[in-house]
């Protein structure tokens, strides 16, 4: 029998250990790029690969029958109803350049429903975690844990919105125009560079909303659960958030932000 608490503790342990590994392995200066994926700006490093291998090894040792979907290693199929969805370094471009804003994201789904997730900001050491139906938390580097939510009540014109840009140039160009239009409807826009951190920032009230096209399951799984368990509305253009578009916001601006996103041309 799969225990939700066991999955939660394993997700947190794996994410913490992986974040410590990334922190220890990162050299001074700029990190060498090992390869590119969907475009010349969609980069991967050997530390991405080594971190995902560490994550898979830890999960496999604890739960050998589970499946794992990872950004770098694809999908390994097991016999249980549990699938782990992992991103070893979400925000690799920041990691390569030595900028803050990269994280480890680990989530576990049971029968297709994400039941637990953990995101660790590698630079700050903050840990965000959630259990489906059990709320979301933020744990500071000193170990102090606070419950997240509910989101603050804001008006759209006073809202700070996070966003990100696709790796494909033709989509980036369209997004740039859309973000410029959205600026007239909100207070300001931030581009941090890690989708998982963006979703956790909405969950913690640091951002009032977030919109991005191009998110993969490993970008979205843990961060979405954390945001929703903190009371954030997470949706897409026509229902479920997906690769086409993800929009997350405080409930007070959810309808208005989605309407502005549509009008802006995302």
Backbone as CSV, one residue per row, in Angstrom:
resi,resn,N_x,N_y,N_z,CA_x,CA_y,CA_z,C_x,C_y,C_z
1,UNK,0.849,-1.199,0.000,0.000,0.000,0.000,0.885,1.250,0.000
2,UNK,0.506,2.225,-0.824,1.257,3.473,-0.901,0.785,4.430,0.179
3,UNK,1.703,4.906,1.006,1.393,5.873,2.059,1.735,7.270,1.579
4,UNK,0.737,8.197,1.668,0.987,9.568,1.257,2.082,10.227,2.066
5,UNK,2.121,9.927,3.370,3.153,10.528,4.216,4.533,10.007,3.853
6,UNK,4.619,8.723,3.494,5.906,8.165,3.078,6.391,8.825,1.794
7,UNK,5.475,9.017,0.832,5.839,9.681,-0.423,6.295,11.111,-0.148
8,UNK,5.594,11.796,0.743,5.928,13.180,1.047,7.317,13.291,1.659
9,UNK,7.593,12.440,2.628,8.902,12.491,3.275,10.011,12.120,2.298
10,UNK,9.751,11.161,1.409,10.760,10.794,0.420,10.985,11.938,-0.565
11,UNK,9.906,12.584,-1.012,10.044,13.721,-1.940,10.895,14.813,-1.322
12,UNK,10.642,15.118,-0.057,11.413,16.172,0.622,12.870,15.761,0.788
13,UNK,13.101,14.517,1.182,14.472,14.047,1.384,15.263,14.061,0.080
14,UNK,14.636,13.591,-0.993,15.305,13.556,-2.295,15.601,14.974,-2.780
15,UNK,14.620,15.870,-2.669,14.817,17.242,-3.144,15.910,17.952,-2.351
16,UNK,15.924,17.766,-1.047,16.954,18.393,-0.216,18.347,17.872,-0.567
17,UNK,18.455,16.553,-0.682,19.758,15.955,-0.988,20.249,16.401,-2.358
18,UNK,19.350,16.432,-3.331,19.725,16.859,-4.679,20.158,18.317,-4.687
19,UNK,19.457,19.174,-3.935,19.828,20.589,-3.873,21.207,20.759,-3.244
20,UNK,21.488,19.991,-2.208,22.815,20.034,-1.588,23.891,19.592,-2.577
21,UNK,23.564,18.589,-3.380,24.502,18.094,-4.386,24.785,19.167,-5.430
22,UNK,23.739,19.815,-5.929,23.908,20.877,-6.926,24.764,22.001,-6.352
23,UNK,24.472,22.381,-5.119,25.210,23.466,-4.468,26.694,23.117,-4.331
24,UNK,26.966,21.861,-3.981,28.350,21.436,-3.781,29.108,21.270,-5.092
25,UNK,28.399,20.869,-6.137,29.052,20.571,-7.414,29.304,21.811,-8.264
26,UNK,28.553,22.898,-8.003,28.703,24.062,-8.879,30.061,24.726,-8.676
27,UNK,30.855,24.852,-9.751,32.159,25.504,-9.625,32.014,27.025,-9.616
28,UNK,33.090,27.714,-9.360,33.107,29.170,-9.486,32.994,29.556,-10.960
29,UNK,32.417,30.718,-11.213,32.332,31.208,-12.593,31.194,30.566,-13.355
30,UNK,31.296,30.614,-14.662,30.254,30.084,-15.528,30.424,28.581,-15.707
31,UNK,29.306,27.856,-15.717,29.331,26.403,-15.852,29.327,26.026,-17.327
32,UNK,30.133,25.031,-17.689,30.187,24.562,-19.073,28.862,23.920,-19.474
33,UNK,28.431,24.200,-20.698,27.232,23.588,-21.261,27.626,22.277,-21.926
34,UNK,26.929,21.195,-21.577,27.253,19.882,-22.137,26.545,19.645,-23.460
35,UNK,25.315,20.199,-23.596,24.520,19.963,-24.806,23.382,20.968,-24.840
36,UNK,22.713,21.029,-25.995,21.484,21.802,-26.115,20.368,20.867,-26.547
37,UNK,19.117,21.326,-26.332,17.968,20.458,-26.627,17.090,21.079,-27.710
38,UNK,16.008,21.753,-27.315,15.063,22.238,-28.314,15.579,23.422,-29.122
39,UNK,16.576,24.145,-28.584,17.172,25.270,-29.303,18.557,25.509,-28.717
40,UNK,19.293,26.459,-29.307,20.641,26.759,-28.823,20.638,27.354,-27.417
41,UNK,19.491,27.884,-26.984,19.414,28.470,-25.642,18.819,27.508,-24.616
42,UNK,18.406,26.327,-25.051,17.848,25.309,-24.156,18.984,24.379,-23.774
43,UNK,19.669,24.721,-22.672,20.952,24.077,-22.386,20.832,23.040,-21.273
44,UNK,21.814,22.127,-21.255,21.923,21.135,-20.195,23.398,21.007,-19.819
45,UNK,23.666,20.791,-18.542,25.033,20.631,-18.063,25.221,19.210,-17.546
46,UNK,26.471,18.836,-17.345,26.749,17.518,-16.771,26.219,17.433,-15.339
47,UNK,26.118,18.576,-14.666,25.590,18.557,-13.301,24.083,18.302,-13.315
48,UNK,23.358,18.820,-14.325,21.949,18.441,-14.497,21.822,16.926,-14.566
49,UNK,22.628,16.325,-15.431,22.540,14.883,-15.658,22.912,14.095,-14.406
50,UNK,23.973,14.523,-13.729,24.410,13.820,-12.525,23.377,13.958,-11.405
51,UNK,22.751,15.117,-11.319,21.742,15.331,-10.285,20.519,14.462,-10.535
52,UNK,20.087,14.377,-11.790,18.936,13.507,-12.076,19.275,12.045,-11.801
53,UNK,20.487,11.634,-12.107,20.885,10.259,-11.815,20.852,10.002,-10.306
54,UNK,21.287,10.977,-9.520,21.214,10.858,-8.065,19.765,10.720,-7.607
55,UNK,18.895,11.556,-8.149,17.476,11.507,-7.785,16.878,10.143,-8.129
56,UNK,17.159,9.658,-9.329,16.622,8.353,-9.742,17.157,7.228,-8.859
57,UNK,18.411,7.323,-8.483,19.008,6.294,-7.631,18.350,6.281,-6.258
58,UNK,18.117,7.454,-5.684,17.484,7.536,-4.370,16.051,7.012,-4.404
59,UNK,15.294,7.403,-5.427,13.915,6.918,-5.540,13.914,5.405,-5.773
60,UNK,14.790,4.938,-6.652,14.846,3.517,-6.956,15.221,2.670,-5.764
61,UNK,16.099,3.187,-4.904,16.504,2.443,-3.710,15.348,2.319,-2.729
62,UNK,14.540,3.384,-2.628,13.429,3.381,-1.673,12.175,2.729,-2.234
63,UNK,11.942,2.905,-3.539,10.706,2.422,-4.158,11.023,1.902,-5.570
64,UNK,11.580,0.715,-5.655,12.051,0.196,-6.953,10.955,-0.075,-7.976
65,UNK,9.692,-0.178,-7.551,8.618,-0.490,-8.492,7.988,0.744,-9.120
66,UNK,8.395,1.938,-8.662,7.779,3.168,-9.163,8.365,3.590,-10.507
67,UNK,7.570,4.362,-11.255,8.033,4.967,-12.507,8.639,6.331,-12.213
68,UNK,9.510,6.789,-13.109,10.125,8.111,-12.966,10.121,8.806,-14.318
69,UNK,9.656,10.057,-14.331,9.754,10.923,-15.511,10.674,12.074,-15.132
70,UNK,11.764,12.239,-15.880,12.705,13.306,-15.599,13.032,14.115,-16.826
71,UNK,13.424,15.360,-16.618,13.715,16.235,-17.760,14.860,15.704,-18.601
72,UNK,15.880,15.168,-17.966,17.065,14.760,-18.714,17.054,13.296,-19.121
73,UNK,16.418,12.439,-18.326,16.509,10.998,-18.570,15.273,10.345,-19.130
74,UNK,14.238,11.141,-19.432,13.029,10.561,-19.984,12.259,9.762,-18.947
75,UNK,11.507,8.751,-19.402,10.640,7.983,-18.522,11.150,6.560,-18.346
76,UNK,11.203,6.120,-17.094,11.439,4.718,-16.776,10.155,4.181,-16.174
77,UNK,9.681,3.040,-16.651,8.366,2.536,-16.274,8.480,1.418,-15.253
78,UNK,7.732,1.557,-14.148,7.691,0.542,-13.115,6.344,-0.142,-13.067
79,UNK,6.149,-0.947,-12.033,4.934,-1.760,-11.924,3.905,-1.184,-10.968
80,UNK,4.254,-0.157,-10.206,3.311,0.403,-9.229,2.472,1.491,-9.895
81,UNK,1.553,2.064,-9.091,0.723,3.162,-9.602,1.312,4.524,-9.281
82,UNK,2.577,4.547,-8.837,3.235,5.798,-8.461,4.221,6.216,-9.550
83,UNK,4.135,7.477,-9.959,5.076,8.040,-10.921,5.696,9.295,-10.322
84,UNK,7.018,9.334,-10.322,7.759,10.502,-9.854,8.069,11.413,-11.037
85,UNK,7.886,12.708,-10.849,8.090,13.697,-11.911,9.135,14.672,-11.386
86,UNK,10.320,14.677,-12.003,11.453,15.373,-11.387,12.164,16.296,-12.381
87,UNK,12.626,17.404,-11.861,13.473,18.334,-12.616,14.721,18.567,-11.781
88,UNK,15.879,18.076,-12.220,17.078,18.171,-11.396,17.558,19.597,-11.179
89,UNK,17.471,20.420,-12.223,17.777,21.851,-12.078,16.772,22.614,-12.937
90,UNK,15.792,23.214,-12.312,14.838,24.051,-13.023,15.380,25.473,-12.977
91,UNK,15.802,25.976,-14.126,16.475,27.269,-14.185,17.939,27.092,-14.543
92,UNK,18.198,26.169,-15.473,19.583,25.841,-15.823,20.346,27.043,-16.375
93,UNK,19.688,27.922,-17.100,20.389,29.096,-17.643,20.922,29.964,-16.501
94,UNK,20.108,30.178,-15.470,20.596,30.907,-14.291,21.775,30.173,-13.663
95,UNK,21.647,28.865,-13.533,22.710,28.036,-12.951,24.010,28.187,-13.738
96,UNK,23.927,28.144,-15.050,25.110,28.260,-15.905,25.797,29.607,-15.693
97,UNK,25.033,30.667,-15.601,25.583,32.022,-15.519,25.910,32.472,-14.100
98,UNK,25.549,31.668,-13.103,25.826,32.055,-11.725,24.831,33.034,-11.145
99,UNK,23.619,33.041,-11.701,22.552,33.890,-11.169,21.678,33.092,-10.216
100,UNK,21.087,33.727,-9.202,20.117,33.012,-8.368,18.858,32.707,-9.165
101,UNK,18.044,31.795,-8.664,16.806,31.457,-9.359,16.889,30.118,-10.056
102,UNK,17.360,29.084,-9.363,17.293,27.713,-9.889,16.971,26.776,-8.734
103,UNK,16.282,25.692,-9.069,15.705,24.862,-8.022,15.706,23.398,-8.420
104,UNK,15.474,22.557,-7.433,15.214,21.127,-7.636,13.731,20.906,-7.378
105,UNK,13.064,20.196,-8.284,11.628,19.969,-8.172,11.348,18.469,-8.209
106,UNK,10.642,17.979,-7.195,10.330,16.548,-7.088,8.855,16.404,-6.725
107,UNK,8.116,15.634,-7.513,6.697,15.381,-7.236,6.407,13.898,-7.426
108,UNK,5.379,13.427,-6.733,4.940,12.035,-6.879,3.451,12.017,-7.172
109,UNK,3.078,11.322,-8.250,1.676,11.170,-8.632,1.243,9.729,-8.390
110,UNK,0.025,9.564,-7.892,-0.550,8.235,-7.671,-1.781,8.119,-8.553
111,UNK,-1.739,7.174,-9.483,-2.852,7.031,-10.407,-3.103,8.264,-11.240
112,UNK,-2.043,9.005,-11.540,-2.157,10.196,-12.368,-2.446,11.475,-11.619
113,UNK,-2.670,11.417,-10.320,-2.948,12.605,-9.513,-1.711,12.927,-8.675
114,UNK,-1.203,14.148,-8.799,-0.033,14.542,-8.018,-0.437,14.655,-6.553
115,UNK,0.187,13.827,-5.715,-0.168,13.753,-4.302,0.792,14.513,-3.398
116,UNK,2.033,14.687,-3.838,2.991,15.419,-3.023,4.028,16.062,-3.922
117,UNK,4.579,17.169,-3.461,5.610,17.856,-4.239,6.510,18.667,-3.335
118,UNK,7.753,18.822,-3.770,8.716,19.620,-3.029,9.607,20.366,-4.003
119,UNK,9.819,21.640,-3.754,10.713,22.480,-4.547,11.719,23.105,-3.588
120,UNK,13.001,22.930,-3.879,14.040,23.542,-3.061,14.797,24.562,-3.902
121,UNK,14.786,25.808,-3.452,15.573,26.864,-4.076,17.029,26.628,-3.678
122,UNK,17.867,26.295,-4.652,19.233,25.875,-4.343,20.033,27.009,-3.712
123,UNK,19.875,28.213,-4.199,20.681,29.339,-3.714,20.220,29.808,-2.339
124,UNK,18.922,30.011,-2.153,18.416,30.525,-0.876,18.303,29.439,0.188
125,UNK,18.150,28.184,-0.252,17.947,27.091,0.684,16.519,26.934,1.154
126,UNK,15.598,27.748,0.656,14.187,27.621,1.025,13.602,26.339,0.444
127,UNK,12.715,25.729,1.202,12.023,24.518,0.761,10.519,24.770,0.780
128,UNK,9.872,24.498,-0.338,8.419,24.591,-0.447,7.885,23.181,-0.660
129,UNK,6.817,22.836,0.048,6.313,21.473,-0.052,4.804,21.474,0.129
130,UNK,4.152,20.421,-0.396,2.700,20.315,-0.271,2.274,18.863,-0.369
131,UNK,1.123,18.590,0.242,0.433,17.306,0.124,-0.968,17.596,-0.399
132,UNK,-1.415,16.804,-1.353,-2.745,16.991,-1.929,-3.804,16.927,-0.824
133,UNK,-4.523,18.039,-0.650,-5.543,18.117,0.383,-5.014,18.432,1.762
134,UNK,-3.714,18.627,1.887,-3.110,18.842,3.196,-2.421,20.169,3.367
135,UNK,-2.500,21.054,2.368,-1.889,22.366,2.478,-0.448,22.408,2.015
136,UNK,0.111,23.601,2.038,1.473,23.839,1.557,2.261,24.586,2.614
137,UNK,3.583,24.369,2.608,4.456,24.988,3.605,5.713,25.553,2.969
138,UNK,6.307,26.501,3.679,7.636,27.010,3.348,8.534,26.781,4.549
139,UNK,9.699,26.154,4.313,10.669,25.947,5.371,11.899,26.789,5.075
140,UNK,12.221,27.702,5.995,13.370,28.581,5.842,14.657,27.806,6.084
141,UNK,15.801,28.359,5.665,17.080,27.678,5.897,17.359,27.364,7.362
142,UNK,16.770,28.141,8.288,16.996,27.874,9.709,16.068,26.794,10.260
143,UNK,15.218,26.219,9.371,14.327,25.145,9.779,12.947,25.591,10.198
144,UNK,12.700,26.891,10.248,11.383,27.407,10.615,10.387,27.135,9.480
145,UNK,9.271,26.492,9.819,8.270,26.144,8.813,7.001,26.954,9.039
146,UNK,6.482,27.534,7.959,5.236,28.291,8.014,4.278,27.756,6.960
147,UNK,3.006,27.838,7.256,1.976,27.399,6.319,1.714,28.505,5.293
148,UNK,1.553,28.137,4.044,1.340,29.109,2.979,-0.141,29.349,2.731
149,UNK,-0.469,30.593,2.361,-1.822,30.967,1.992,-2.590,31.524,3.180
150,UNK,-3.765,32.080,2.897,-4.295,32.332,1.562,-3.594,33.496,0.888
151,UNK,-3.686,33.576,-0.462,-3.025,34.673,-1.179,-3.631,36.025,-0.801
152,UNK,-2.841,37.085,-0.875,-3.366,38.419,-0.565,-4.413,38.857,-1.590
153,UNK,-5.311,39.711,-1.144,-6.325,40.276,-2.045,-5.736,41.515,-2.711
154,UNK,-5.692,41.515,-4.030,-5.140,42.639,-4.785,-6.035,42.949,-5.974
155,UNK,-5.884,44.127,-6.506,-6.517,44.474,-7.777,-5.515,44.213,-8.893
156,UNK,-5.996,43.897,-10.072,-5.104,43.550,-11.178,-4.107,44.668,-11.465
157,UNK,-4.533,45.904,-11.391,-3.642,47.016,-11.715,-2.528,47.194,-10.680
158,UNK,-2.664,46.526,-9.531,-1.631,46.578,-8.497,-0.842,45.269,-8.406
159,UNK,-1.092,44.358,-9.328,-0.520,43.019,-9.237,0.870,42.944,-9.864
160,UNK,1.761,42.194,-9.185,3.086,41.890,-9.712,3.020,40.491,-10.320
161,UNK,3.347,40.390,-11.598,3.159,39.153,-12.355,4.502,38.585,-12.805
162,UNK,4.699,37.306,-12.583,5.877,36.617,-13.089,5.621,36.023,-14.454
163,UNK,6.682,35.853,-15.229,6.543,35.226,-16.548,7.863,34.572,-16.938
164,UNK,7.849,33.901,-18.069,9.053,33.283,-18.620,8.910,33.204,-20.122
165,UNK,9.995,32.873,-20.783,10.002,32.878,-22.252,10.422,31.520,-22.801
166,UNK,9.815,31.175,-23.890,10.050,29.894,-24.566,11.452,29.862,-25.163
167,UNK,11.970,28.653,-25.382,13.285,28.519,-25.994,13.255,28.715,-27.505
168,UNK,12.102,28.495,-28.132,12.005,28.665,-29.584,11.773,30.129,-29.923
169,UNK,12.588,30.669,-30.838,12.601,32.099,-31.099,11.269,32.620,-31.606
170,UNK,10.580,31.842,-32.460,9.320,32.330,-33.018,8.250,32.483,-31.931
171,UNK,8.302,31.617,-30.904,7.356,31.740,-29.797,7.790,32.851,-28.852
172,UNK,9.085,32.994,-28.637,9.598,34.067,-27.777,9.193,35.442,-28.303
173,UNK,9.274,35.613,-29.609,8.917,36.897,-30.201,7.459,37.239,-29.930
174,UNK,6.590,36.247,-30.069,5.162,36.445,-29.788,4.948,36.742,-28.307
175,UNK,5.672,36.033,-27.446,5.535,36.257,-26.010,5.988,37.659,-25.614
176,UNK,7.045,38.135,-26.234,7.530,39.468,-25.926,6.486,40.528,-26.195
177,UNK,5.799,40.400,-27.306,4.730,41.344,-27.646,3.588,41.234,-26.640
178,UNK,3.239,39.987,-26.281,2.131,39.773,-25.344,2.455,40.347,-23.967
179,UNK,3.680,40.147,-23.493,4.067,40.683,-22.184,4.027,42.208,-22.197
180,UNK,4.468,42.810,-23.291,4.422,44.276,-23.396,2.984,44.785,-23.290
181,UNK,2.059,44.065,-23.899,0.647,44.458,-23.799,0.126,44.251,-22.377
182,UNK,0.524,43.145,-21.754,0.055,42.846,-20.401,0.524,43.901,-19.399
183,UNK,1.674,44.495,-19.640,2.225,45.498,-18.726,1.263,46.653,-18.469
184,UNK,0.437,46.970,-19.466,-0.487,48.099,-19.294,-1.639,47.762,-18.353
185,UNK,-1.825,46.465,-18.046,-2.945,46.057,-17.203,-2.537,45.733,-15.772
186,UNK,-1.228,45.639,-15.506,-0.749,45.211,-14.187,0.264,46.224,-13.651
187,UNK,0.711,46.006,-12.408,1.681,46.926,-11.822,3.058,46.763,-12.444
188,UNK,3.499,45.512,-12.623,4.816,45.248,-13.200,4.950,43.754,-13.466
189,UNK,6.040,43.407,-14.143,6.302,42.023,-14.534,7.717,41.652,-14.111
190,UNK,7.892,40.413,-13.659,9.209,39.888,-13.312,9.480,38.609,-14.095
191,UNK,10.746,38.427,-14.503,11.166,37.201,-15.176,12.317,36.625,-14.353
192,UNK,12.051,35.586,-13.573,13.020,35.044,-12.621,13.840,33.918,-13.230
193,UNK,13.206,33.029,-13.994,13.970,32.020,-14.701,13.769,30.591,-14.253
194,UNK,12.915,30.359,-13.255,12.573,29.006,-12.811,11.074,28.944,-12.614
195,UNK,10.393,28.147,-13.425,8.933,28.042,-13.321,8.514,27.551,-11.944
196,UNK,9.265,26.581,-11.393,8.922,26.042,-10.077,9.003,27.132,-9.016
197,UNK,10.044,27.957,-9.061,10.169,29.055,-8.102,9.075,30.091,-8.326
198,UNK,8.742,30.382,-9.572,7.657,31.325,-9.857,6.357,30.867,-9.196
199,UNK,6.006,29.589,-9.356,4.769,29.076,-8.772,4.818,29.129,-7.248
200,UNK,5.976,28.841,-6.677,6.129,28.940,-5.222,6.066,30.387,-4.759
201,UNK,6.539,31.312,-5.575,6.451,32.728,-5.230,5.007,33.206,-5.221
202,UNK,4.176,32.681,-6.121,2.750,33.015,-6.069,2.138,32.392,-4.816
203,UNK,2.526,31.167,-4.508,2.013,30.480,-3.318,2.350,31.242,-2.040
204,UNK,3.528,31.872,-2.012,3.969,32.573,-0.803,3.581,34.043,-0.795
205,UNK,2.910,34.524,-1.861,2.457,35.904,-1.907,3.496,36.897,-2.386
206,UNK,4.651,36.421,-2.838,5.679,37.328,-3.345,5.319,37.828,-4.740
207,UNK,4.679,36.977,-5.503,4.078,37.357,-6.779,2.569,37.221,-6.646
208,UNK,1.836,38.058,-7.370,0.375,37.959,-7.369,-0.134,37.061,-8.483
209,UNK,0.700,36.836,-9.490,0.287,35.989,-10.596,1.483,35.577,-11.427
210,UNK,1.226,34.673,-12.357,2.294,34.106,-13.188,1.671,33.562,-14.456
211,UNK,2.340,33.803,-15.591,1.861,33.280,-16.866,3.054,32.847,-17.703
212,UNK,2.967,31.650,-18.293,4.055,31.184,-19.150,3.563,30.097,-20.099
213,UNK,4.087,30.132,-21.305,3.862,29.081,-22.294,5.100,28.194,-22.360
214,UNK,4.885,26.893,-22.558,5.994,25.992,-22.794,6.389,25.122,-21.617
215,UNK,5.600,25.113,-20.540,5.964,24.315,-19.374,5.750,22.830,-19.645
216,UNK,6.740,22.039,-19.256,6.671,20.580,-19.344,6.158,20.034,-18.008
217,UNK,5.789,18.737,-17.958,5.279,18.180,-16.700,6.221,18.373,-15.522
218,UNK,7.542,18.252,-15.746,8.493,18.399,-14.642,8.624,19.850,-14.183
219,UNK,8.297,20.808,-15.057,8.290,22.217,-14.652,7.107,22.523,-13.735
220,UNK,6.015,21.807,-13.951,4.717,22.188,-13.412,4.268,21.367,-12.203
221,UNK,4.657,20.084,-12.138,4.015,19.153,-11.201,4.088,19.610,-9.751
222,UNK,5.283,19.768,-9.205,5.416,20.125,-7.789,4.944,21.548,-7.527
223,UNK,5.363,22.492,-8.362,5.000,23.888,-8.164,3.506,24.128,-8.238
224,UNK,2.838,23.436,-9.162,1.381,23.597,-9.264,0.703,23.122,-7.989
225,UNK,1.093,21.950,-7.480,0.466,21.435,-6.264,0.685,22.394,-5.093
226,UNK,1.900,22.900,-4.950,2.214,23.832,-3.866,1.349,25.086,-3.975
227,UNK,1.234,25.617,-5.192,0.422,26.817,-5.404,-1.047,26.549,-5.085
228,UNK,-1.580,25.467,-5.611,-3.003,25.184,-5.398,-3.297,24.917,-3.924
229,UNK,-2.404,24.226,-3.239,-2.626,23.956,-1.815,-2.508,25.218,-0.969
230,UNK,-1.896,26.265,-1.523,-1.834,27.558,-0.835,-3.019,28.453,-1.183
231,UNK,-3.928,27.945,-2.010,-5.117,28.709,-2.370,-5.027,29.461,-3.675
232,UNK,-3.991,29.196,-4.453,-3.800,29.855,-5.743,-4.644,29.160,-6.810
233,UNK,-5.182,29.930,-7.735,-5.904,29.385,-8.887,-4.895,29.125,-10.005
234,UNK,-4.808,27.887,-10.470,-3.893,27.518,-11.548,-4.717,26.953,-12.692
235,UNK,-4.588,27.565,-13.865,-5.423,27.172,-14.986,-4.657,27.338,-16.294
236,UNK,-5.314,26.970,-17.390,-4.792,27.203,-18.727,-5.741,28.095,-19.486
237,UNK,-5.563,28.176,-20.791,-6.472,29.010,-21.587,-7.884,28.458,-21.576
238,UNK,-8.004,27.136,-21.577,-9.326,26.507,-21.650,-9.485,25.407,-20.613
239,UNK,-9.006,25.653,-19.411,-9.161,24.660,-18.356,-7.840,24.307,-17.709
240,UNK,-7.365,23.081,-17.967,-6.151,22.590,-17.329,-4.905,23.355,-17.786
241,UNK,-4.013,23.690,-16.858,-2.718,24.260,-17.269,-1.931,23.214,-18.038
242,UNK,-1.221,23.650,-19.059,-0.488,22.695,-19.875,0.638,23.422,-20.610
243,UNK,1.234,22.730,-21.558,2.361,23.312,-22.278,1.946,24.535,-23.091
244,UNK,0.723,24.558,-23.553,0.256,25.722,-24.300,0.253,26.968,-23.443
245,UNK,-0.266,26.886,-22.204,-0.234,28.041,-21.321,-0.583,27.633,-19.893
246,UNK,0.113,28.243,-18.965,-0.194,28.106,-17.541,-0.369,29.498,-16.954
247,UNK,-1.463,29.692,-16.237,-1.742,30.964,-15.573,-2.047,30.657,-14.113
248,UNK,-1.311,31.276,-13.206,-1.530,31.082,-11.771,-1.712,32.444,-11.127
249,UNK,-2.664,32.547,-10.193,-2.877,33.846,-9.556,-3.682,33.721,-8.290
250,UNK,-3.632,34.790,-7.501,-4.524,34.916,-6.356,-5.963,34.894,-6.865
251,UNK,-6.883,34.277,-6.116,-8.277,34.219,-6.566,-8.883,35.583,-6.863
252,UNK,-8.439,36.615,-6.137,-9.027,37.940,-6.313,-8.811,38.505,-7.707
253,UNK,-7.784,38.056,-8.414,-7.536,38.581,-9.763,-7.621,37.504,-10.843
254,UNK,-7.993,36.269,-10.480,-7.940,35.168,-11.443,-8.746,35.434,-12.716
255,UNK,-10.025,35.794,-12.642,-10.770,36.040,-13.888,-10.202,37.212,-14.684
256,UNK,-9.829,38.288,-13.984,-9.318,39.478,-14.671,-7.965,39.201,-15.325
257,UNK,-7.096,38.449,-14.631,-5.792,38.158,-15.213,-5.937,37.267,-16.434
258,UNK,-6.777,36.242,-16.365,-6.972,35.365,-17.520,-7.519,36.145,-18.705
259,UNK,-8.444,37.075,-18.444,-8.981,37.896,-19.521,-7.907,38.791,-20.122
260,UNK,-7.042,39.367,-19.280,-5.964,40.227,-19.760,-4.932,39.417,-20.541
261,UNK,-4.671,38.195,-20.083,-3.747,37.314,-20.801,-4.279,37.006,-22.201
262,UNK,-5.556,36.712,-22.278,-6.158,36.455,-23.591,-6.068,37.688,-24.488
263,UNK,-6.432,38.834,-23.938,-6.435,40.074,-24.718,-5.021,40.478,-25.153
264,UNK,-4.032,40.072,-24.375,-2.641,40.419,-24.685,-2.069,39.554,-25.794
265,UNK,-2.711,38.423,-26.100,-2.265,37.601,-27.204,-1.349,36.447,-26.847
266,UNK,-1.384,36.009,-25.594,-0.567,34.857,-25.200,-1.066,33.595,-25.910
